[in-house]
Amino acid sequence: MHALRLFSFVGLLALLPACSLLDGLHEEAASPRAGLTITRGTSFGLCAGYCQTELTATAEGIVFVRRARATEDPTLTEERDLSADTWRTLAEQVNWDQLDAMDEVYGCPDCADGGTEWLEVIDEGRTNRITFEYGQAPREIVTLVSDLRALAASFDGGDG
């Protein structure tokens, strides 16, 4: 009987590391790719007022920044929480093989004042930035850019 209790106690001790492992998996499931940063921005060269926008999404939330060309106009910054589902949707769209295979520039960004748009992804010290004509995201990233564009449009000052 004493041996059975000892065996049970040792068995419970053996499960403790497994519980810690499961807790870590639960945290990872709740916040995939916690070190990932996804930023989408716009810029218009011949513009008065707030001509540059930047939306940065992380597992912690989103930050929307609007900048004016005139130095006397203040930079406007707004922060919001980001639902775990929305973050998961964005993070799952990041495909490093595709990003690494893409060109750095597509088309003629801001030629004839058509505007520039860009996507930058940073994860574990790795960075990839792709610049393209405003509204003309390359097919490999069009869904991710569209999702980020929709998030930017929900802020005051919208999408660029």
Residue frames as a rotation matrix with the C-alpha (Angstrom) as fourth column:
MET 1
0.571 0.821 0.000 0.00
0.821 -0.571 0.000 0.00
0.000 0.000 -1.000 0.00
HIS 2
0.461 -0.505 -0.730 2.83
0.134 -0.774 0.620 2.36
-0.877 -0.383 -0.289 0.92
ALA 3
-0.613 -0.711 0.344 4.56
0.395 0.102 0.913 1.55
-0.684 0.696 0.218 -2.38
LEU 4
-0.072 0.691 0.719 1.35
0.993 -0.021 0.119 2.40
0.098 0.722 -0.685 -4.29
ARG 5
0.827 0.347 -0.442 1.17
0.443 -0.887 0.132 5.86
-0.346 -0.304 -0.887 -2.64
LEU 6
0.009 -0.918 -0.396 4.82
0.034 -0.396 0.918 6.49
-0.999 -0.022 0.028 -3.40
PHE 7
-0.607 -0.178 0.774 4.30
0.714 0.304 0.630 5.43
-0.348 0.936 -0.058 -7.00
SER 8
0.406 0.847 0.344 1.26
0.909 -0.413 -0.055 7.75
0.095 0.335 -0.937 -7.30
PHE 9
0.694 -0.203 -0.691 3.21
0.189 -0.874 0.447 10.66
-0.695 -0.441 -0.568 -5.81
VAL 10
-0.421 -0.907 0.016 6.14
0.157 -0.056 0.986 10.10
-0.893 0.418 0.165 -8.19
GLY 11
-0.346 0.391 0.853 3.68
0.935 0.225 0.275 9.88
-0.085 0.892 -0.443 -11.09
LEU 12
0.753 0.645 -0.134 2.13
0.643 -0.764 -0.064 13.24
-0.143 -0.038 -0.989 -10.16
LEU 13
0.301 -0.738 -0.603 5.58
-0.011 -0.635 0.772 14.83
-0.953 -0.226 -0.200 -9.93
ALA 14
-0.597 -0.539 0.594 6.37
0.523 0.301 0.798 13.52
-0.609 0.787 0.102 -13.40
LEU 15
0.130 0.756 0.642 3.26
0.990 -0.132 -0.046 15.27
0.050 0.642 -0.765 -14.77
LEU 16
0.462 0.077 -0.884 4.24
0.433 -0.889 0.148 18.73
-0.774 -0.451 -0.444 -13.50
PRO 17
-0.607 -0.698 -0.381 6.67
-0.010 -0.472 0.881 19.49
-0.795 0.539 0.280 -16.34
ALA 18
-0.690 0.426 0.586 4.01
0.720 0.322 0.614 18.36
0.073 0.846 -0.529 -18.82
CYS 19
0.400 0.853 -0.334 1.55
0.877 -0.462 -0.130 20.84
-0.265 -0.241 -0.934 -17.29
SER 20
0.078 -0.469 -0.880 4.10
0.062 -0.878 0.474 23.65
-0.995 -0.091 -0.039 -17.70
LEU 21
-0.881 -0.400 0.253 4.61
0.230 0.106 0.968 22.61
-0.413 0.911 -0.001 -21.32
LEU 22
-0.240 0.884 0.402 0.86
0.963 0.164 0.216 22.68
0.125 0.439 -0.890 -21.94
ASP 23
0.463 0.345 -0.817 0.64
0.534 -0.844 -0.053 26.16
-0.708 -0.412 -0.574 -20.40
GLY 24
-0.441 -0.723 -0.531 3.31
-0.089 -0.554 0.828 27.34
-0.893 0.412 0.179 -22.85
LEU 25
-0.835 0.207 0.510 1.40
0.550 0.355 0.756 25.82
-0.025 0.912 -0.410 -25.76
HIS 26
0.212 0.966 -0.148 -1.78
0.962 -0.233 -0.145 27.56
-0.174 -0.111 -0.978 -24.60
GLU 27
0.230 -0.205 -0.951 0.03
0.143 -0.960 0.241 30.93
-0.963 -0.192 -0.191 -24.51
GLU 28
-0.823 -0.567 -0.045 1.43
0.005 -0.087 0.996 30.32
-0.569 0.819 0.075 -27.99
ALA 29
-0.505 0.716 0.483 -2.04
0.858 0.355 0.371 29.45
0.094 0.601 -0.794 -29.29
ALA 30
0.442 0.697 -0.565 -3.47
0.759 -0.626 -0.177 32.62
-0.477 -0.351 -0.806 -27.75
SER 31
0.702 -0.281 -0.655 -0.76
-0.362 -0.932 0.012 34.83
-0.614 0.229 -0.756 -29.28
PRO 32
0.678 -0.460 0.573 0.89
0.680 0.688 -0.253 33.29
-0.278 0.561 0.779 -32.34
ARG 33
0.046 -0.786 0.617 4.26
0.868 -0.274 -0.413 34.72
0.494 0.555 0.670 -33.36
ALA 34
0.693 0.311 -0.650 4.46
0.680 -0.582 0.446 37.10
-0.240 -0.751 -0.615 -30.42
GLY 35
-0.126 -0.840 -0.528 7.68
0.426 -0.527 0.736 38.72
-0.896 -0.132 0.424 -31.73
LEU 36
-0.363 0.054 0.930 6.18
0.932 0.012 0.363 39.50
0.008 0.998 -0.054 -35.15
THR 37
-0.217 0.312 -0.925 5.57
0.100 -0.936 -0.339 43.09
-0.971 -0.166 0.172 -36.28
ILE 38
-0.263 0.230 0.937 3.60
0.960 0.155 0.232 43.88
-0.092 0.961 -0.262 -39.43
THR 39
-0.233 0.124 -0.965 3.55
0.169 -0.972 -0.166 47.47
-0.958 -0.202 0.205 -40.71
ARG 40
-0.050 0.275 0.960 1.77
0.999 0.002 0.051 48.98
0.012 0.961 -0.275 -43.70
GLY 41
-0.221 -0.092 -0.971 2.27
0.362 -0.932 0.006 52.58
-0.906 -0.350 0.239 -44.73
THR 42
0.461 0.360 0.811 1.32
0.887 -0.209 -0.412 55.13
0.021 0.909 -0.416 -47.36
SER 43
-0.248 -0.520 -0.817 2.90
0.390 -0.826 0.407 58.32
-0.887 -0.217 0.408 -48.63
PHE 44
0.600 0.425 0.678 1.91
0.798 -0.258 -0.545 60.94
-0.057 0.868 -0.494 -51.20
GLY 45
-0.373 -0.928 0.004 4.59
0.921 -0.370 0.123 63.31
-0.113 0.049 0.992 -52.52
LEU 46
-0.845 0.160 0.510 2.51
0.046 -0.929 0.368 66.21
0.532 0.335 0.778 -53.84
CYS 47
0.081 0.845 -0.529 0.25
0.722 0.316 0.616 66.61
0.687 -0.432 -0.584 -50.88
ALA 48
-0.483 -0.130 0.866 -0.79
-0.440 -0.819 -0.368 69.20
0.757 -0.559 0.338 -48.32
GLY 49
0.449 0.649 0.615 -1.76
-0.857 0.116 0.503 68.20
0.254 -0.752 0.608 -44.80
TYR 50
0.089 -0.354 0.931 -1.34
-0.616 0.715 0.330 64.69
-0.783 -0.603 -0.154 -43.48
CYS 51
0.398 -0.045 -0.916 0.34
-0.907 0.128 -0.401 62.86
0.135 0.991 0.010 -46.35
GLN 52
-0.513 -0.620 -0.593 1.85
-0.453 0.783 -0.427 59.83
0.729 0.049 -0.683 -44.63
THR 53
0.547 0.642 0.538 0.17
-0.824 0.298 0.482 57.06
0.149 -0.706 0.692 -42.67
GLU 54
-0.552 -0.683 -0.479 1.57
-0.494 0.730 -0.472 54.03
0.672 -0.024 -0.741 -40.89
LEU 55
0.607 0.714 0.348 -0.31
-0.755 0.382 0.533 51.18
0.248 -0.586 0.771 -39.25
THR 56
-0.544 -0.809 -0.223 1.72
-0.619 0.566 -0.545 48.79
0.567 -0.158 -0.808 -37.10
ALA 57
0.639 0.769 0.014 0.18
-0.633 0.516 0.576 45.55
0.436 -0.377 0.817 -35.85
THR 58
-0.663 -0.741 -0.101 1.64
-0.527 0.559 -0.640 43.29
0.531 -0.372 -0.761 -33.17
ALA 59
-0.393 0.495 -0.775 0.23
0.556 0.799 0.228 40.68
0.732 -0.341 -0.590 -30.83
GLU 60
-0.694 0.053 -0.718 -0.17
0.657 -0.360 -0.662 43.49
-0.294 -0.931 0.215 -28.27
GLY 61
0.290 0.842 -0.455 -2.29
0.440 -0.539 -0.718 45.78
-0.850 0.008 -0.527 -30.48
ILE 62
0.144 -0.182 0.973 -2.24
0.966 -0.190 -0.178 48.28
0.217 0.965 0.149 -33.34
VAL 63
-0.100 -0.240 -0.966 -0.84
0.399 -0.899 0.182 51.78
-0.912 -0.367 0.185 -33.65
PHE 64
0.391 0.272 0.879 -1.98
0.915 -0.215 -0.341 54.18
0.096 0.938 -0.333 -36.38
VAL 65
-0.164 -0.556 -0.815 0.22
0.493 -0.762 0.421 57.21
-0.855 -0.332 0.399 -37.09
ARG 66
0.673 0.322 0.666 -0.48
0.733 -0.405 -0.546 60.15
0.094 0.856 -0.509 -39.40
ARG 67
-0.186 -0.812 -0.554 2.31
0.661 -0.521 0.541 62.57
-0.727 -0.265 0.633 -40.34
ALA 68
0.894 0.435 -0.107 2.13
0.255 -0.691 -0.676 65.91
-0.368 0.577 -0.729 -42.10
ARG 69
0.300 -0.801 0.518 4.75
0.828 -0.051 -0.558 67.34
0.473 0.597 0.648 -44.43
ALA 70
0.297 -0.146 0.944 4.61
-0.216 -0.973 -0.083 70.67
0.930 -0.179 -0.320 -42.59
THR 71
-0.537 -0.641 -0.548 6.75
0.371 0.404 -0.836 70.54
0.757 -0.653 0.021 -39.49
GLU 72
-0.809 0.254 0.530 4.32
-0.549 -0.647 -0.529 72.70
0.209 -0.719 0.662 -37.50
ASP 73
0.301 0.930 -0.210 1.56
-0.771 0.367 0.520 70.08
0.561 0.006 0.828 -37.80
PRO 74
-0.154 -0.381 0.912 1.74
-0.899 0.437 0.031 67.52
-0.410 -0.815 -0.410 -35.00
THR 75
-0.760 -0.073 -0.646 2.12
-0.338 0.893 0.298 63.82
0.555 0.445 -0.703 -35.64
LEU 76
0.105 0.884 0.455 -1.17
-0.989 0.043 0.144 62.12
0.108 -0.465 0.879 -34.73
THR 77
-0.793 -0.407 -0.454 -0.98
-0.332 0.913 -0.238 58.70
0.511 -0.038 -0.859 -33.04
GLU 78
0.206 0.880 0.429 -3.81
-0.972 0.133 0.194 56.42
0.114 -0.456 0.882 -32.00
GLU 79
-0.856 -0.500 -0.132 -3.51
-0.465 0.855 -0.229 53.01
0.228 -0.135 -0.964 -30.33
ARG 80
0.297 0.949 0.105 -6.03
-0.936 0.268 0.227 50.19
0.187 -0.166 0.968 -30.04
ASP 81
-0.217 -0.226 0.950 -6.23
-0.454 0.884 0.106 46.63
-0.864 -0.408 -0.294 -28.86
LEU 82
-0.312 0.085 -0.946 -6.29
-0.893 0.313 0.323 43.94
0.324 0.946 -0.021 -31.50
SER 83
0.638 0.603 0.478 -8.39
-0.729 0.673 0.125 40.83
-0.246 -0.428 0.869 -31.05
ALA 84
-0.209 -0.718 0.664 -6.53
-0.407 0.681 0.608 37.53
-0.889 -0.144 -0.435 -30.87
ASP 85
0.349 0.415 0.840 -8.50
0.552 0.633 -0.542 36.31
-0.757 0.653 -0.008 -33.91
THR 86
0.994 -0.003 -0.114 -7.57
-0.087 -0.670 -0.738 39.35
-0.074 0.743 -0.666 -35.99
TRP 87
0.252 -0.967 0.032 -3.92
-0.873 -0.213 0.438 39.04
-0.417 -0.138 -0.899 -34.99
ARG 88
-0.111 -0.254 0.961 -3.92
0.014 0.966 0.257 35.32
-0.994 0.043 -0.104 -35.80
THR 89
0.751 0.468 0.465 -5.42
0.470 0.114 -0.875 36.08
-0.463 0.876 -0.134 -39.24
LEU 90
0.844 -0.490 -0.220 -2.70
-0.536 -0.749 -0.390 38.64
0.027 0.447 -0.894 -39.97
ALA 91
0.050 -0.903 0.427 0.17
-0.803 0.217 0.555 36.55
-0.594 -0.371 -0.714 -38.58
GLU 92
0.158 0.070 0.985 -0.87
0.208 0.973 -0.102 33.46
-0.965 0.221 0.140 -40.53
GLN 93
0.957 0.251 0.147 -0.61
0.201 -0.202 -0.959 35.42
-0.211 0.947 -0.244 -43.78
VAL 94
0.454 -0.870 -0.193 3.10
-0.843 -0.490 0.222 36.09
-0.288 0.062 -0.956 -43.30
ASN 95
0.911 -0.217 0.350 5.00
0.311 0.920 -0.239 33.68
-0.270 0.327 0.906 -45.52
TRP 96
0.372 -0.848 -0.377 8.75
-0.314 -0.497 0.809 34.30
-0.874 -0.183 -0.451 -45.37
ASP 97
-0.325 -0.475 0.818 9.47
0.599 0.566 0.566 32.15
-0.732 0.674 0.101 -48.43
GLN 98
0.413 0.563 0.716 7.15
0.908 -0.319 -0.273 34.36
0.075 0.763 -0.642 -50.49
LEU 99
0.946 -0.040 -0.323 8.43
0.051 -0.962 0.267 37.59
-0.321 -0.269 -0.908 -48.96
ASP 100
0.098 -0.995 -0.002 12.07
-0.046 -0.006 0.999 36.64
-0.994 -0.098 -0.046 -49.56
ALA 101
-0.325 -0.181 0.928 11.32
0.815 0.445 0.372 35.82
-0.480 0.877 0.003 -53.21
MET 102
0.688 0.699 0.196 9.63
0.709 -0.590 -0.386 39.18
-0.154 0.405 -0.901 -53.87
ASP 103
-0.147 -0.659 0.738 11.24
0.663 -0.619 -0.422 42.29
0.735 0.427 0.527 -55.32
GLU 104
-0.635 -0.135 -0.761 11.79
0.711 -0.489 -0.506 45.28
-0.304 -0.862 0.407 -53.02
VAL 105
-0.510 0.443 -0.738 9.90
-0.364 -0.888 -0.282 47.67
-0.780 0.125 0.614 -55.36
TYR 106
-0.385 0.501 0.775 6.96
0.828 0.559 0.049 47.07
-0.409 0.660 -0.630 -57.71
GLY 107
0.547 0.645 0.534 5.83
0.828 -0.510 -0.232 49.52
0.123 0.569 -0.813 -60.36
CYS 108
-0.453 -0.610 0.651 6.60
0.489 -0.780 -0.390 53.21
0.746 0.142 0.651 -60.03
PRO 109
0.074 0.525 -0.848 5.57
0.997 -0.043 0.060 54.22
-0.005 -0.850 -0.527 -56.50
ASP 110
0.241 0.243 -0.940 4.38
0.488 -0.867 -0.099 57.85
-0.839 -0.435 -0.327 -56.29
CYS 111
-0.859 -0.395 0.327 5.06
0.467 -0.340 0.816 58.56
-0.211 0.853 0.477 -59.96
ALA 112
-0.601 0.633 0.488 2.66
0.086 -0.555 0.827 61.26
0.795 0.539 0.279 -61.17
ASP 113
-0.713 0.214 0.668 1.64
-0.689 -0.394 -0.608 61.57
0.133 -0.894 0.429 -57.50
GLY 114
0.043 0.724 -0.688 -0.10
-0.395 0.645 0.654 58.23
0.918 0.244 0.314 -57.55
GLY 115
0.569 0.142 0.810 1.11
-0.820 0.020 0.572 57.49
0.065 -0.990 0.127 -54.05
THR 116
-0.436 -0.747 -0.502 3.36
-0.504 0.665 -0.551 54.92
0.745 0.013 -0.666 -52.44
GLU 117
0.724 0.559 0.404 2.30
-0.667 0.415 0.619 52.01
0.178 -0.718 0.673 -50.29
TRP 118
-0.296 -0.875 -0.382 4.55
-0.607 0.482 -0.632 49.59
0.737 0.045 -0.674 -48.45
LEU 119
0.898 0.433 -0.073 4.51
-0.252 0.644 0.723 46.52
0.360 -0.631 0.687 -46.27
GLU 120
-0.225 -0.969 0.102 7.24
-0.681 0.082 -0.728 45.72
0.697 -0.233 -0.678 -43.76
VAL 121
0.865 0.428 -0.262 7.44
-0.156 0.725 0.670 42.52
0.477 -0.539 0.694 -41.75
ILE 122
-0.206 -0.915 0.347 9.86
-0.756 -0.076 -0.650 42.03
0.621 -0.397 -0.676 -38.86
ASP 123
0.896 0.442 0.051 10.27
-0.376 0.692 0.616 38.79
0.237 -0.571 0.786 -36.93
GLU 124
0.802 -0.594 0.066 13.18
0.359 0.567 0.741 37.64
-0.478 -0.570 0.668 -34.77
GLY 125
0.002 -0.870 -0.494 15.63
-0.024 -0.494 0.869 40.15
-1.000 0.010 -0.021 -36.26
ARG 126
-0.638 -0.134 0.758 14.55
0.696 0.320 0.643 39.40
-0.329 0.938 -0.111 -39.81
THR 127
-0.112 0.574 -0.811 13.11
-0.090 -0.819 -0.567 42.25
-0.990 0.010 0.144 -41.89
ASN 128
-0.628 -0.007 0.778 11.46
0.758 0.223 0.614 42.41
-0.178 0.975 -0.135 -45.28
ARG 129
-0.158 0.549 -0.820 10.03
0.001 -0.831 -0.557 45.58
-0.987 -0.089 0.131 -46.85
ILE 130
-0.504 0.129 0.854 8.12
0.848 0.260 0.461 45.73
-0.163 0.957 -0.240 -50.12
THR 131
-0.432 0.302 -0.850 7.16
-0.090 -0.952 -0.293 49.07
-0.898 -0.050 0.438 -51.72
PHE 132
-0.585 0.337 0.738 4.57
0.802 0.378 0.463 49.41
-0.123 0.862 -0.491 -54.48
GLU 133
-0.801 0.386 0.458 2.20
-0.073 -0.822 0.566 51.85
0.595 0.420 0.686 -56.16
TYR 134
-0.768 0.560 0.310 -0.64
-0.484 -0.191 -0.854 52.91
-0.419 -0.806 0.417 -53.87
GLY 135
0.219 0.972 0.092 -3.55
-0.754 0.228 -0.616 50.48
-0.619 0.065 0.783 -54.21
GLN 136
0.582 -0.066 -0.811 -1.54
-0.690 0.487 -0.535 48.02
0.430 0.871 0.238 -56.34
ALA 137
0.179 -0.511 0.841 -0.32
-0.788 0.437 0.433 45.38
-0.589 -0.740 -0.325 -53.89
PRO 138
-0.580 -0.438 -0.687 1.48
-0.750 0.615 0.241 42.44
0.317 0.655 -0.686 -55.53
ARG 139
0.273 0.816 -0.510 -0.67
-0.544 0.568 0.617 39.31
0.793 0.109 0.599 -55.61
GLU 140
-0.257 -0.459 -0.851 1.53
0.371 0.766 -0.525 37.50
0.893 -0.450 -0.027 -53.06
ILE 141
-0.864 -0.137 -0.484 0.61
0.503 -0.262 -0.823 40.01
-0.014 -0.955 0.296 -50.33
VAL 142
-0.653 0.621 0.434 -2.69
-0.128 -0.655 0.745 41.44
0.747 0.431 0.507 -51.57
THR 143
0.312 0.821 -0.478 -4.83
0.416 0.334 0.846 39.81
0.854 -0.463 -0.237 -48.86
LEU 144
-0.060 -0.425 -0.903 -2.54
0.997 -0.064 -0.036 40.87
-0.043 -0.903 0.428 -46.02
VAL 145
-0.951 -0.295 0.096 -2.33
0.305 -0.946 0.113 44.44
0.057 0.137 0.989 -47.37
SER 146
-0.337 0.907 0.253 -6.13
-0.023 -0.276 0.961 44.55
0.941 0.318 0.114 -47.81
ASP 147
0.370 0.449 -0.813 -6.66
0.762 0.354 0.542 43.43
0.531 -0.820 -0.211 -44.22
LEU 148
-0.422 -0.605 -0.675 -4.22
0.860 -0.503 -0.087 46.09
-0.287 -0.618 0.732 -42.96
ARG 149
-0.882 0.166 0.440 -5.88
0.125 -0.819 0.560 48.70
0.454 0.549 0.702 -45.19
ALA 150
0.105 0.990 -0.093 -9.26
0.293 0.059 0.954 47.87
0.950 -0.127 -0.284 -43.63
LEU 151
0.216 -0.113 -0.970 -7.80
0.976 0.041 0.212 48.28
0.015 -0.993 0.119 -40.14
ALA 152
-0.810 -0.565 -0.157 -6.29
0.560 -0.825 0.084 51.66
-0.177 -0.020 0.984 -41.12
ALA 153
-0.597 0.648 0.473 -9.63
0.118 -0.512 0.851 52.80
0.793 0.564 0.230 -42.55
SER 154
0.300 0.749 -0.591 -11.24
0.732 0.217 0.646 52.26
0.612 -0.626 -0.483 -39.15
PHE 155
-0.266 -0.477 -0.838 -9.11
0.878 -0.479 -0.006 55.09
-0.398 -0.737 0.546 -37.67
ASP 156
0.742 0.419 -0.523 -9.77
0.246 -0.896 -0.369 58.82
-0.624 0.145 -0.768 -37.94
GLY 157
0.149 -0.701 -0.697 -7.94
-0.754 -0.537 0.379 59.98
-0.640 0.469 -0.608 -41.04
GLY 158
0.823 0.544 0.162 -8.41
-0.351 0.711 -0.609 56.58
-0.447 0.444 0.776 -42.60
ASP 159
0.642 -0.414 0.645 -6.38
0.503 0.863 0.054 54.95
-0.579 0.290 0.762 -45.27
GLY 160
-0.320 -0.945 0.075 -4.01
0.655 -0.163 0.738 57.53
-0.685 0.285 0.670 -46.64
